[in-house]
């Protein structure tokens, strides 16, 4: 059994995508970000960066003590290696998957995240910041579109953890001021993943965990989520 510390965000969806694809038994431990659950001592023991998702695997392959992990990319890699699914065993195929997994972690996620912040949540609209991140998101969409021009998925013919990492960050494309019609290869890939039964099952968990999923974030939640420093996150 895997405990998944989760809230329905793009990074949270990555892990439910994998778990639903593989059928690994898991139970969700909600981490209500708007109420500050990410700063609770119990959660910080497994996720010292006070971010979710995080997991605790109570049945690691070595049969030893439970293993806890934070960082969505590390979790995907761990689960892929545990199940021997969604990552190739050959060195070249594995390298293809890992470079696109790291690309998402270091590029698409952070840039789209800043896009969301300055366009959706910032108390004042700063044109330079909005344009900076909308344009960088657009550049990254172009990278994906070119990559997918001659292959079905990011690492080739097979669906992998690289695709699971990137897909949730494309789901809110309209809020990122993007147009999928301008990126036909990316759009084809996006629609193929959206149609997978496991994708539908993973996203169905969101409103189960957070009944307010998709609604505008409250001002109180914004105060908890944004502007934290080392001193005011101590518990």
ZAMARGU-4260 file (C-alpha; in steps of 0.2 Angstrom, whole numbers, plus 5000, padded with zeros to 4 digits):
<rodrens>
0) 5000/5000/5000 | 5006/5017/4996 | 5000/5033/5005 | 4999/5047/4993 | 5000/5065/5001
5) 4990/5074/4988 | 4981/5089/4983 | 4974/5092/4965 | 4987/5102/4957 | 4997/5098/4941
10) 5011/5090/4952 | 4998/5080/4962 | 4990/5074/4946 | 5007/5067/4940 | 5007/5053/4953
15) 4988/5049/4952 | 4991/5046/4933 | 5005/5033/4937 | 4995/5025/4951 | 4979/5023/4940
20) 4989/5017/4925 | 4997/5003/4935 | 4984/4998/4948 | 4995/5000/4963 | 4985/5001/4978
25) 4985/5018/4986 | 4976/5029/4998 | 4975/5048/4997 | 4980/5058/5012 | 4974/5075/5008
30) 4986/5090/5010 | 4974/5105/5010 | 4986/5118/5004 | 4975/5133/5007 | 4973/5129/5025
35) 4992/5126/5027 | 4993/5107/5030 | 5009/5107/5020 | 5017/5116/5035 | 5012/5103/5048
40) 5026/5094/5057 | 5020/5077/5052 | 5020/5081/5034 | 5037/5090/5035 | 5045/5074/5041
45) 5042/5066/5023 | 5042/5082/5013 | 5054/5094/5020 | 5051/5107/5006 | 5033/5109/5012
50) 5027/5105/4995 | 5016/5090/4989 | 5015/5077/4982 | 5024/5065/4994 | 5022/5046/4996
55) 5026/5033/5009 | 5028/5016/5001 | 5024/5003/5015 | 5029/4989/5003 | 5046/4993/4995
60) 5054/4980/4984 | 5068/4976/4997 | 5055/4971/5010 | 5062/4983/5022 | 5056/4998/5032
65) 5043/5010/5023 | 5051/5023/5011 | 5045/5041/5010 | 5049/5052/4995 | 5045/5070/4990
70) 5047/5079/4973 | 5035/5073/4960 | 5049/5068/4947 | 5058/5058/4960 | 5042/5049/4965
75) 5038/5045/4946 | 5055/5038/4944 | 5054/5028/4960 | 5037/5020/4955 | 5043/5016/4938
80) 5058/5007/4944 | 5047/4998/4957 | 5035/4992/4945 | 5047/4991/4930 | 5033/5000/4920
85) 5033/5017/4910 | 5052/5018/4909 | 5062/5007/4897 | 5076/4995/4903 | 5088/4999/4889
90) 5100/5013/4892 | 5095/5023/4877 | 5077/5022/4880 | 5079/5026/4898 | 5090/5041/4894
95) 5076/5048/4882 | 5063/5047/4896 | 5074/5054/4910 | 5079/5070/4899 | 5061/5074/4896
100) 5056/5071/4914 | 5070/5083/4920 | 5065/5095/4906 | 5048/5096/4913 | 5054/5097/4931
105) 5066/5111/4927 | 5057/5120/4913 | 5038/5117/4909 | 5032/5116/4927 | 5041/5131/4935
110) 5038/5142/4920 | 5020/5138/4918 | 5018/5139/4937 | 5024/5157/4936 | 5013/5160/4922
115) 4998/5155/4933 | 5004/5165/4947 | 5006/5182/4938 | 4991/5180/4927 | 4979/5172/4939
120) 4984/5176/4957 | 4995/5191/4958 | 4986/5205/4967 | 4991/5217/4953 | 4994/5213/4935
125) 5012/5217/4931 | 5013/5217/4912 | 5031/5213/4911 | 5030/5198/4922 | 5014/5191/4913
130) 5022/5193/4896 | 5038/5186/4902 | 5030/5169/4908 | 5016/5168/4894 | 5030/5170/4881
135) 5041/5157/4889 | 5027/5145/4891 | 5023/5147/4873 | 5041/5143/4869 | 5040/5127/4879
140) 5024/5122/4870 | 5034/5125/4854 | 5048/5113/4860 | 5035/5100/4864 | 5026/5102/4847
145) 5043/5100/4838 | 5047/5085/4848 | 5030/5076/4845 | 5031/5079/4826 | 5038/5062/4822
150) 5034/5052/4838 | 5018/5047/4847 | 5025/5051/4864 | 5039/5061/4872 | 5052/5047/4873
155) 5046/5038/4857 | 5032/5025/4853 | 5028/5021/4871 | 5019/5031/4885 | 5031/5035/4899
160) 5033/5044/4915 | 5039/5059/4905 | 5022/5061/4897 | 5014/5059/4914 | 5025/5073/4921
165) 5021/5085/4906 | 5003/5082/4903 | 4995/5090/4919 | 5005/5106/4915 | 4996/5107/4898
170) 4979/5104/4905 | 4976/5122/4910 | 4982/5129/4893 | 4969/5142/4892 | 4973/5149/4909
175) 4991/5150/4902 | 4985/5161/4887 | 4990/5147/4875 | 4981/5140/4860 | 4983/5121/4857
180) 4977/5124/4839 | 4994/5132/4835 | 5003/5117/4841 | 4995/5102/4831 | 5007/5088/4837
185) 5005/5094/4855 | 4987/5094/4853 | 4986/5077/4846 | 4997/5070/4860 | 4986/5080/4873
190) 4970/5072/4867 | 4977/5055/4866 | 4982/5056/4884 | 4966/5064/4890 | 4956/5049/4882
195) 4966/5036/4892 | 4954/5028/4905 | 4968/5030/4919 | 4969/5049/4915 | 4950/5050/4917
200) 4951/5040/4934 | 4965/5051/4940 | 4957/5067/4937 | 4941/5060/4945 | 4950/5060/4961
205) 4952/5079/4961 | 4934/5084/4966 | 4933/5069/4978 | 4947/5076/4988 | 4944/5095/4986
210) 4925/5099/4983 | 4930/5116/4978 | 4942/5110/4964 | 4941/5122/4949 | 4934/5137/4959
215) 4943/5153/4962 | 4955/5153/4977 | 4950/5162/4992 | 4960/5177/4999 | 4964/5168/5015
220) 4971/5153/5005 | 4981/5165/4994 | 4989/5172/5010 | 4994/5154/5016 | 5000/5149/4998
225) 5010/5164/4993 | 5023/5175/5001 | 5030/5162/5013 | 5047/5164/5020 | 5059/5153/5031
230) 5053/5162/5047 | 5034/5162/5045 | 5034/5143/5039 | 5042/5137/5055 | 5031/5126/5065
</rodrens>
